[in-house]
Amino acid sequence: MIVPDAGPISPRFLTQNDRIAIADGLQAKQTVKEIAASIGKSFQTVCREIKRNAKPDGSDHPWWAHNQSLLLSTLREN
């Protein structure tokens, strides 16, 4: 199920662009600390995002992850 983007989100949450930058960084073999510094988020946030959304083969799908976060946020509101 694709959830429409609800508009601006709090800076404490990852945006879809942040998730894409994380996936690109992983593809480029950057360290988690380098990725975190490049998007201005904490090392722990990026590490948690990678663990939460990595597929069994190690790949990352930022659009799927962002859609899941939007879906969960709408479920929590109801």
KAJO-V838487 format. One record per residue. RES is the residue in one small letter. SS is DSSP state (H for helix, E for strand, - for the rest). OMEGA is omega in whole degrees, -180 to 180 (999 if undefined). Layout:
[[RES & SS & OMEGA] [RES & SS & OMEGA]]
This chain:
[[m & - & 179] [i & - & -179] [v & - & 178] [p & - & 179] [d & - & -175] [a & - & -179] [g & - & -177] [p & - & 177] [i & - & -179] [s & - & 179] [p & - & 180] [r & - & 178] [f & - & 177] [l & - & 175] [t & - & 176] [q & H & 177] [n & H & 176] [d & H & -179] [r & H & 176] [i & H & 178] [a & H & 177] [i & H & 179] [a & H & 179] [d & H & 179] [g & H & 178] [l & H & 178] [q & H & -179] [a & - & 178] [k & - & 175] [q & - & 175] [t & - & 179] [v & H & 179] [k & H & 177] [e & H & 179] [i & H & -179] [a & H & 180] [a & H & -177] [s & H & 179] [i & H & 177] [g & - & 178] [k & - & -179] [s & - & 178] [f & H & -178] [q & H & 180] [t & H & -179] [v & H & 180] [c & H & 179] [r & H & 179] [e & H & 180] [i & H & -180] [k & H & -176] [r & H & -169] [n & H & 178] [a & E & 176] [k & - & -179] [p & - & 180] [d & - & 178] [g & - & -179] [s & - & -180] [d & E & -179] [h & - & -172] [p & H & -179] [w & H & 177] [w & H & -179] [a & H & -179] [h & H & 177] [n & H & 178] [q & H & 180] [s & H & 177] [l & H & 179] [l & H & 180] [l & H & -179] [s & H & 178] [t & H & 177] [l & H & 179] [r & H & -179] [e & H & -177] [n & - & 999]]
